[in-house]
């Protein structure tokens, strides 16, 4: 018996080796740091450490919910998350379906390569190029508009442009990369289904509606549920780089607030409470969405 178990373990050794880096990553950067949650209930002092910092219970949470900026931060964060769910989340699905419908293999591969490339660019590069092009006084496009007699576009300083700029940059950068998982799901579709649909007289649109999209349904549901878990995390780097004094009223979110108060002002306990609040909201949304998904006959995440 022990010999059989040893042989099974040896056969699975390559798989264990492949899993090991991922396990180490989650242990070091996801599970071990959870011990630091305790400072959300302390007036944390780095010199005193975890053991000697004064315990204040829910004081940090009370301070968060009564802060003058709380509702502004919540509104801005939820608005950007809602725009991501409504506009950004469907973009990879649409792109994957369109690429799947392309019959010329060389053209499909060329387009895939082009739309994947922005994922590997840093937000610093993307926002930097945007600034060079749309800076109010010396941006390339604004200078061109001025020479043609048009008004300059206050793209970076007008608060009304911030949300549309944020979402459009997200779509441009990540839609191609996120489409990979949907293309992988479509690769598992039985080609005979399309052949039978053609025999029955179904056109391309009918095939897409009755075969392609249903094949993606379970994948879409799972990814949507997981997306709800990060509804309060909209990406610090991207927002921070686009943020300035002119658009602060719509661009100040929990992530930038944590940086400003926690890192710059040293309020570690308070900003840990902010992070814990965000995590609890995400967890509750995942649990509710998963339960609702099961009631509707779909698979949940647990």
C-alpha positions, 0 to 999 in steps of 0.5 A, spaced: 500 500 500 505 504 501 509 502 495 503 504 491 502 511 494 509 512 493 509 511 486 503 515 485 506 521 488 512 520 484 508 520 478 505 527 480 511 530 482 512 534 475 505 537 477 507 538 484 513 542 482 508 546 477 503 548 483 509 549 488 511 557 485 503 558 485 502 556 492 508 559 495 506 566 492 499 565 495 502 563 502 507 569 502 503 574 499 496 573 501 495 568 507 501 570 511 499 578 511 492 576 513 496 576 520 497 584 520 489 585 520 490 586 527 492 593 526 486 595 524 483 594 531 489 598 534 492 605 534 498 602 530 505 604 532 511 601 528 516 602 533 511 599 539 509 593 534 503 589 534 504 587 541 505 593 544 500 598 540 494 600 544 488 597 542 482 601 540 477 596 538 472 599 532 475 606 533 478 606 526 472 603 523 468 609 526 473 614 524 472 611 517 465 612 517 464 618 520 470 621 516 468 627 511 470 624 505 467 617 506 461 618 502 465 622 496 470 616 496 465 611 496 461 614 490 467 615 486 470 608 487 463 605 486 462 609 480 468 607 477 467 600 478 460 600 475 463 603 469 468 597 469 462 592 470 458 595 464 463 597 459 469 594 461 467 587 463 463 586 456 469 588 452 473 582 452 467 577 451 465 581 444 472 581 442 473 574 443 466 572 439 468 577 434 475 574 433 472 567 433 468 568 428 474 570 423 475 565 418 482 567 416 487 564 421 493 569 419 488 575 420 485 572 426 492 571 429 495 578 427 489 581 430 490 577 437 497 579 437 496 587 436 490 587 441 494 583 446 500 588 446 498 593 450 497 589 456 505 589 457 505 596 457 506 600 464 500 605 466 506 609 467 507 609 459 500 609 457 498 615 462 505 619 460 503 618 452 496 621 454 499 627 457 504 628 452 498 628 447 493 631 451 496 636 455 492 643 455 498 647 453 503 643 450 500 637 448 501 634 441 494 634 439 491 640 443 497 644 439 494 641 432 487 643 434 489 650 436 493 651 429 487 649 426 482 654 429 479 649 434 479 649 442 483 645 446 481 639 449 481 639 457 482 632 457 486 631 463 484 637 468 476 637 466 473 632 471 467 630 466 472 627 462 476 623 468 471 617 468 471 616 460 478 616 460 479 611 465 475 606 462 477 607 455 484 606 457 482 600 461 479 597 455 484 599 450 490 596 455 486 589 458 481 587 453 485 583 448 489 580 454 482 578 458 479 575 451 484 569 452 480 566 457 473 566 453 477 564 446 479 558 450 472 557 452 470 557 445 476 552 443 472 547 446 465 548 442 464 542 438 464 544 431 459 539 429 454 544 432 455 549 427 455 544 422 448 542 424 446 549 425 448 550 417 444 544 415 438 547 419 439 554 415 442 558 421 446 564 419 452 567 422 448 571 427 443 565 429 449 561 430 453 566 434 446 567 439 444 560 440 451 556 440 457 561 441 454 565 447 451 559 450 458 556 450 461 562 454 455 563 459 458 559 465 465 562 464 462 569 464 458 568 470 464 565 474 468 571 472 463 576 473 462 573 480 470 574 481 469 581 478 464 583 484 470 581 489 474 586 487 469 592 486 472 596 491 479 595 488 479 599 481 487 600 481 491 605 485 497 606 479 492 608 474 487 612 478 493 616 481 497 617 475 491 620 472 489 624 478 490 632 479 488 637 483 483 639 478 479 632 477 480 630 485 473 631 486 471 625 482 478 621 482 479 620 489 478 613 491 479 609 497 486 606 494 489 613 493 486 615 500 490 609 503 496 612 500 495 619 502 493 617 509 497 611 510 503 611 507 504 619 507 501 620 513 503 614 517 496 612 519 497 605 518 492 602 523 486 607 520 488 605 513 488 597 514 481 598 517 479 601 510 483 595 506 479 591 511 472 594 509 474 594 502 475 586 503 469 585 507 464 588 501 468 584 496 467 578 500 459 579 501 458 581 494 461 574 492 457 570 496 451 574 494 452 573 487 454 566 488 448 564 491 444 568 486 447 564 481 446 557 483 438 559 484 438 561 477 441 554 475 448 556 474 455 554 477 457 559 483 464 559 486 463 555 492 
